[in-house]
Amino acid sequence: MSSFKAILISRDEEKKQSVEVTELNENDLMEGDVTVAVEATTVNYKDGLAITGKSPVVRHWPMVPGIDFAGRVISSSHADFAEGDDVILNGFGVGETHWGAYAQRARVSGDWLIKRPAGISAKQAMSIGTAGYTAMLCVMALEAHDITPERGPVVVTGANGGVGSVAISILSKLGYEVIASTGRPQEADFLKGLGASEIIDRSELSEQGRPLGKERWAGGVDAVGSHTLANVIAQTKYGGAVAACGLAQGFDLPSSVMPFILRGVSLLGVDSVMAPKAVREEAWSRLASDLDMNKLDALTTEIGFDGLIGAATDIVEGKIRGRVVALI
Ligand code: NDP
């Protein structure tokens, strides 16, 4: 393929951002020791912020957005990868500082890639995407803190979103009782289908609350931040833990030390972008075994390359349910 399709975000002298679908050549690609034919990508919240320009996600201009892909290696000078290998990439600044996934070709450092586990197709890998892989990291963080199903329910905020919907699916398969917090109660049947046993309205958590509330859950997976995270922490049972990975409501955390010093509650930070390779490999291997692929299908909407820009706008407006996968 001499030229290939790509989405390019540019900025003019007045720093006004524009987005176009264009044709690029392999020579245009940035430095890297592995070139990949992108087979599937997805739309994460961060991709929505990059394409709409709502937050300063892009830090190199022009930029091919897209923070994650699944594809097949075309050429490699990296010791761990050879032509024909099936790979996954999540994060490492791809789509932010290094040209990313919204193109039919990507050139990256082999240190950023992992081999796609057997049992997960390229399409399934990107149905999971960075959101789903982050959900797995959150579950692993809770497990490492000994939050077992016997200790009580786990609350998942932003339940209809990518992180939330995959987190519910994994937790329910692992035997946890899951409480889903959502602003879209009309999706209750969908959330119950994924394995939530109780649905609460997100307004219960999104306003300023008390430093300590009734003890409701042993753990939490929070993709929302701000007052929601503060209230989730304040309502966590003695010795419980909350994995925090997102900021859909806000990046502030208007909390107090009370849950930490009176109930021994722990706040577990989860980052997917720079997570070490061994942690990534463990998370992806766990996804192959602990995520019900029928539920993944149920929470996934499939689009083509041409649907990426629209879906990126939709995710920032909170209009996407579950996950979106784009076949490139
Ligand atoms: P989505 O947009 O798919 O989901 C976010 C969900 O949050 C929405 O579906 C909605 O759920 C809820 N929500 C949206 N706005 C608000 C609001 N104002 N107040 C309360 N709830 C709200 O995004 P993702 O699931 O892909 O990502 C979730 C968050 O996690 C994002 O902030 C993202 O940047 C972050 N993230 C972090 C990663 C990391 O490495 N730490 C990796 C991946 C994502 P509902 O309709 O059910 O209420």
Residues whose N, C-alpha, C, O or C-beta is under 5 A from the ligand:
A	BS01	NDP	N44 Y45 K46 T130 A131 T134 G158 A159 N160 G161 G162 V163 G164 S181 T182 G183 R184 R202 A223 V224 C245 G246 L247 A248 Q249 V270 D271 S272 V273 I315 G318 I320 G322
